Amino acid sequence: MFLTKGLKSLLPNVLRRIIRCNRLSISNTSGMAEGYKQANVVILHKSLADDFEKFCHANDGPLPLLCRSKPGDWKCPSLSSDSDIRTDCLQYSIYEYGACTGSLKNLKEYSEQLKDMVTFYIGCSFSFEKAFQNAGIPIRNVEQKCNVSMYKTNVPCYTISPFHCNLVVTMRPIPESKLEAAVLATSELKEAHGAPIHIGDPGLLGIQDLSKPNYGDSVRFHPGDIPVFWACGVTGVEAVINCRSPLAFTHSPGCMFITDLKNDNPAVRSSGEVPQVHCISQNPLHYSIVSAEAAQKINTLEILIGIDPGERGIIHLRGQGELLKACLSMSHARSVLITTGFPTHFAYEPPEENDGPPGALAIAAMLQALEKEVAIVTDQRAMNLNKKIIEEAVQIGILKKPVPLLSYQRESADSALTFLCEDGNPGKPRFDHLVAIERAGMAADGNYYNARKVNIKHLVDPIDELFLAAQTIPGVTTTGVGDGGNELGMGKVKDAVKKHIKNGDVIACDVEADFAIVAGVSNWGGYAIACALYILNTCEIHDRYLRKAIGFPRLPKKTAWLPALPSVTKEEELLKTLVRHGVRSGKTASLEMEVDALPFYNTHSLMIEKLL
């Protein structure tokens, strides 16, 4: 028998001959034939071949198709010079009507049946191990001399009848400092599953216990390791099981076919896009991926909105990258709750100012276009006003359809949890992300103040409680957008507000959001969020990560997303609507075409054009 030491340096044709002679005492091919492509194998009756090929193309993350044989063809000249698929995998599994009925060292006894069968060679993540080594990334399963861990997820693949199944993933523990290197090393290796499809908490994929893989071995973590998941070719095995064909064969998980093809990492990135990794949640731990180009555009948006036309000192409140991380989190969200409303003009009816609602509706419009659930929560006394504004926003063309309008009142200690979660169960949140934009925020003394230190608590419902409750609900993140530090969510920068903003020691909001977006005018923050969400969802790298590398790119839908972006024409009409309903400018209480004492024309209109 051959010892495993030295197998990684053997040429593929030598390894195949050793495997063919059944002279290896190993359980998997991870770490073998370094730098050469390995392949998952699925062998099906020729009548199913066309549909399975379509299934592979529809789910090319887990099933990157390297080669499809002709019926009865045991060789594969495009992948190897002298191979025989009946003998050249370490071990095979046999499936009859969807049940695994045994494992075999070779398939020679089925040679007659194989004459009517087609072999699919599908890319494997073992192929990128050399790229990991070159990047200085440890491969824990190779270190521990065991198979990689493989798990079934709750993520459904794109169905091509009769093939349907949930995605299977491999998991590799990666040191946090090496996460971006791991993404960079694999993102161009499309035939080896490409970049990861998830980084962070396994529960977000429906995986309950990493110590109990469905296939392969449990791999030990080192301190500081993060679980990173790649789409896996064993997805094809699950598809074979669900197809229930009378007879099918696959490689046994981890026992790959080793090809003669070098797995060179291209010197020039084919997409021209370099991926970045960003942490968007600590509970549960969740990272997202975006191209450097898209991230740079979003950071430019953040700089644009960060000017301080009112000379309030907001430059001291700004944090770098808050817009990007907030929008990455929103991009992953299924359902978003938005709140706005700052009743600064307590002597007027209505007391609301016109900074806030336009930005909130701009965010809602893009979320609608991206087919996410979205709702708005506001003060009970302002429900009728906001209902009219939303109806007119639909007529103007800002919204595709009315946004559900909610109100919140504290009736018991559990009111916020009951509002945010089904049956008050933190495990079943109704919303994944909460956004407050120009929403009056509670100060340290429990009151709500406008910029002039006037307490307006009597006009404000305790929506802050929803943001406080969200901190206790795993998987719910929050964003605050403000321009003065007294807005909901700005508690994240309250020390800077107290130090640098006029009256900040009194008015500073004490309730913090996970992300604090600071803008010269809060509406600009809403416009920037809409633009950033568009940028993210038209980024190929982020789109692939969002859909877990299954199904087809959503980029063709961008023609439907473009009209959802704010425009000068739409925002002009909306401001006229607000004026007509008596909603006044923040600083001056003027019923003119201005927001925060800044004229719409040549100030707000110019900002919208710059952002676009």
Disulfide bonds with the S-S distance in Angstrom:
none
